[in-house]
């Protein structure tokens, strides 16, 4: 059975899944002790693990403790000569595929699957909003989004993100849905009609399932652009 290791953030790990899938799948080790994300602790490992483990090409997800591996997914941050590359303007999914000499078009296939979709308690709320504290674009007009979709929307992520969002856009009528882990979150995204958010872990999940999306593209690091008919970005400008 093949083994893989990654020390990236949760989004990086989700964007590596097409590469793992194309290489035959197996066991994924997460190196949380040397993660590039300071916040990626055992807590976040436990939040991420159920979603990754539920994928049909993943046999196990474990914290890396020095086990031998077949594929070091951290290589996506370097070129063939081992030199560090700036990934700010590269599609993160393509960066993984390209580093392992795989077809970059594999990013266009669905690579994330859930066992069953979930609906919000109020049936008319079929649209999901998500906005993390990082990776914003001041030219993206969230006020227009809220006016157009707010009555049918609910917010996912963490409480502080929700509090910031409703304060900034004066939309207390949009409820918050707390999810216990990323598999639970993915089930709600699977059951939605539209996902609107910035470059964040929830967006990576929506992209992996090829949901209808509107992306707030980060102005200084636009590395999550996927060109497909039902993925829109830079639509709502000031």
C-alpha positions as CSV (number, residue, x, y, z in Angstrom):
1,X,0.0,0.0,0.0
2,X,1.3,3.4,-1.0
3,X,2.0,6.0,1.7
4,X,1.9,9.8,1.4
5,X,3.0,12.7,3.7
6,X,1.9,16.3,3.9
7,X,2.7,19.1,6.2
8,X,0.5,21.8,4.8
9,X,-2.6,23.6,5.9
10,X,-6.0,22.0,5.6
11,X,-6.6,23.6,2.2
12,X,-3.3,22.4,0.9
13,X,-4.1,18.9,2.0
14,X,-7.5,19.0,0.3
15,X,-6.0,20.3,-2.9
16,X,-3.5,17.4,-2.8
17,X,-6.2,14.8,-3.0
18,X,-6.4,14.6,-6.9
19,X,-2.7,13.7,-6.8
20,X,-3.1,11.1,-4.1
21,X,-6.1,9.6,-6.0
22,X,-4.2,9.6,-9.3
23,X,-1.2,7.8,-7.7
24,X,-3.4,5.0,-6.5
25,X,-4.3,6.2,-3.0
26,X,-3.3,4.6,0.2
27,X,-2.3,5.9,3.7
28,X,-1.9,9.7,4.3
29,X,0.4,10.8,7.0
30,X,0.0,14.4,8.3
31,X,3.1,16.0,9.8
32,X,1.5,18.3,12.3
33,X,4.7,18.8,14.2
34,X,6.4,20.5,11.2
35,X,3.3,22.0,9.6
36,X,3.7,25.3,7.8
37,X,0.5,26.3,9.6
38,X,1.2,27.1,13.2
39,X,-2.4,26.5,14.1
40,X,-2.5,23.0,12.7
41,X,-2.6,21.1,15.9
42,X,-4.0,17.7,17.0
43,X,-7.4,19.5,17.3
44,X,-7.3,20.4,13.6
45,X,-6.1,17.0,12.7
46,X,-9.2,15.5,14.4
47,X,-11.4,18.0,12.5
48,X,-9.9,17.1,9.1
49,X,-9.4,13.4,9.5
50,X,-13.0,12.2,9.1
51,X,-13.4,13.9,5.7
52,X,-10.1,12.6,4.3
53,X,-10.7,9.1,5.7
54,X,-14.1,8.9,4.1
55,X,-12.6,9.2,0.6
56,X,-12.7,5.8,-1.3
57,X,-9.0,6.1,-2.2
58,X,-7.8,6.7,1.3
59,X,-7.2,3.7,3.6
60,X,-6.0,5.6,6.7
61,X,-5.0,9.0,8.0
62,X,-2.4,9.2,10.7
63,X,-0.1,11.7,12.4
64,X,3.4,11.2,10.9
65,X,5.9,9.8,13.4
66,X,8.8,9.2,11.0
67,X,7.3,6.3,9.0
68,X,8.8,5.6,5.6
69,X,6.7,7.1,2.8
70,X,6.4,6.6,-1.0
71,X,5.4,10.2,-1.9
72,X,6.3,13.4,-0.1
73,X,3.5,15.8,-1.1
74,X,5.4,18.7,0.4
75,X,7.4,18.7,-2.9
76,X,4.6,20.7,-4.5
77,X,6.4,23.8,-2.9
78,X,9.5,23.2,-4.9
79,X,10.5,22.8,-8.5
80,X,12.3,19.8,-10.1
81,X,15.6,21.3,-8.9
82,X,14.4,21.4,-5.3
83,X,14.2,25.2,-5.3
84,X,11.4,26.8,-3.4
85,X,8.7,28.3,-5.6
86,X,6.2,31.2,-5.0
87,X,2.8,29.6,-5.1
88,X,0.9,32.8,-4.8
89,X,-0.2,32.8,-8.5
90,X,-0.3,29.0,-9.1
91,X,-3.4,26.9,-8.8
92,X,-2.6,24.8,-5.7
93,X,-4.2,21.7,-7.1
94,X,-2.2,22.0,-10.4
95,X,0.9,22.6,-8.4
96,X,0.6,19.2,-6.7
97,X,-0.3,17.4,-9.9
98,X,2.5,19.1,-12.0
99,X,5.2,18.3,-9.4
100,X,4.4,14.6,-9.7
101,X,4.2,14.7,-13.5
102,X,0.5,14.1,-13.6
103,X,-2.2,15.5,-15.9
104,X,-3.2,18.9,-14.6
105,X,-6.7,18.4,-16.0
106,X,-7.3,15.9,-13.2
107,X,-8.1,19.0,-11.1
108,X,-11.3,19.3,-13.2
109,X,-12.7,16.0,-12.0
110,X,-14.6,15.6,-8.8
111,X,-12.2,14.3,-6.2
112,X,-14.1,14.8,-3.0
113,X,-17.1,12.6,-2.1
114,X,-19.5,12.4,0.8
115,X,-21.9,9.6,1.9
116,X,-25.0,11.8,2.1
117,X,-25.9,15.4,1.8
118,X,-27.5,17.4,4.6
119,X,-30.0,20.3,4.4
120,X,-30.3,23.2,6.7
121,X,-33.2,23.0,9.1
122,X,-35.1,25.8,7.2
123,X,-35.6,24.3,3.8
124,X,-35.5,27.6,1.9
125,X,-31.9,28.1,3.1
126,X,-30.0,26.4,0.3
127,X,-27.1,28.8,-0.1
128,X,-23.9,28.7,1.9
129,X,-21.7,31.7,2.8
130,X,-18.2,31.3,4.3
131,X,-15.5,33.9,4.8
132,X,-12.3,33.3,6.7
133,X,-10.2,36.0,8.4
134,X,-7.5,35.8,5.6
135,X,-7.4,36.0,1.8
136,X,-9.9,38.9,1.1
137,X,-10.5,41.1,-1.9
138,X,-11.7,44.6,-1.2
139,X,-13.2,44.8,-4.7
140,X,-15.5,41.9,-4.1
141,X,-18.9,43.3,-3.3
142,X,-20.2,41.2,-0.4
143,X,-23.0,43.7,0.1
144,X,-24.5,42.8,-3.3
145,X,-24.1,39.1,-2.5
146,X,-25.9,39.6,0.8
147,X,-28.7,41.5,-0.8
148,X,-29.1,39.0,-3.6
149,X,-28.8,35.7,-1.7
150,X,-28.9,36.5,2.0
151,X,-32.5,35.5,2.6
152,X,-31.7,32.0,1.3
153,X,-28.3,31.7,3.0
154,X,-26.6,30.4,6.1
155,X,-23.0,30.8,7.2
156,X,-20.4,28.1,7.9
157,X,-17.0,28.2,9.4
158,X,-16.1,29.2,13.0
159,X,-18.0,31.5,15.3
160,X,-15.5,34.4,15.1
161,X,-15.7,34.4,11.3
162,X,-19.5,34.6,11.5
163,X,-19.4,37.4,14.1
164,X,-17.1,39.5,11.9
165,X,-19.2,38.8,8.8
166,X,-22.6,39.9,10.2
167,X,-21.0,42.9,11.9
168,X,-19.3,44.1,8.7
169,X,-22.2,43.5,6.4
170,X,-25.1,44.1,8.8
171,X,-26.9,40.8,8.1
172,X,-28.0,39.3,11.4
173,X,-30.8,37.6,9.6
174,X,-28.3,35.1,8.2
175,X,-27.9,32.2,10.7
176,X,-24.8,30.4,11.6
177,X,-24.5,26.6,11.3
178,X,-21.9,25.0,13.5
179,X,-20.3,21.8,12.2
180,X,-18.4,19.4,14.4
181,X,-15.8,18.5,11.7
182,X,-15.1,18.9,8.0
183,X,-17.0,15.8,7.0
184,X,-20.1,17.3,8.7
185,X,-19.4,20.6,6.9
186,X,-18.9,18.8,3.5
187,X,-22.3,17.1,3.9
188,X,-24.0,20.5,4.2
189,X,-22.0,21.8,1.2
190,X,-23.1,18.8,-0.7
191,X,-26.7,19.5,0.1
192,X,-26.5,23.2,-0.9
193,X,-27.4,24.8,-4.3
194,X,-24.6,27.4,-4.2
195,X,-21.5,28.1,-2.2
196,X,-20.2,31.7,-1.9
197,X,-16.9,32.3,-0.1
198,X,-13.3,33.3,-0.2
199,X,-10.2,31.1,-0.5
200,X,-10.6,29.0,2.5
201,X,-11.0,25.4,3.6
202,X,-14.8,25.4,3.0
203,X,-14.2,26.6,-0.6
204,X,-11.7,23.8,-1.2
205,X,-14.3,21.3,-0.1
206,X,-16.9,22.9,-2.5
207,X,-14.4,22.9,-5.3
208,X,-13.5,19.2,-4.7
209,X,-17.2,18.4,-5.1
210,X,-17.5,20.7,-8.1
211,X,-20.4,22.6,-6.6
212,X,-21.9,25.8,-7.9
213,X,-19.6,28.4,-6.5
214,X,-18.8,32.1,-6.4
215,X,-15.3,32.9,-5.2
216,X,-13.9,36.0,-3.6
217,X,-10.5,35.8,-5.2
218,X,-7.6,36.9,-3.0
219,X,-6.1,40.0,-4.5
220,X,-2.5,39.1,-3.4
221,X,-2.6,35.3,-3.7
222,X,-5.1,34.2,-6.4
223,X,-4.1,30.5,-6.2
224,X,-7.5,28.8,-6.1
225,X,-8.9,29.7,-9.5
226,X,-10.7,26.8,-11.3
227,X,-12.1,27.4,-14.7
228,X,-15.4,25.5,-15.0
229,X,-18.9,26.6,-16.2
230,X,-20.4,26.6,-12.7
231,X,-17.5,28.4,-10.9
232,X,-17.7,32.1,-10.9
233,X,-15.2,34.7,-9.6
234,X,-14.6,38.4,-9.9
235,X,-18.3,38.8,-10.7
236,X,-19.4,41.2,-8.0
237,X,-17.1,44.1,-8.2
238,X,-17.6,47.6,-6.7
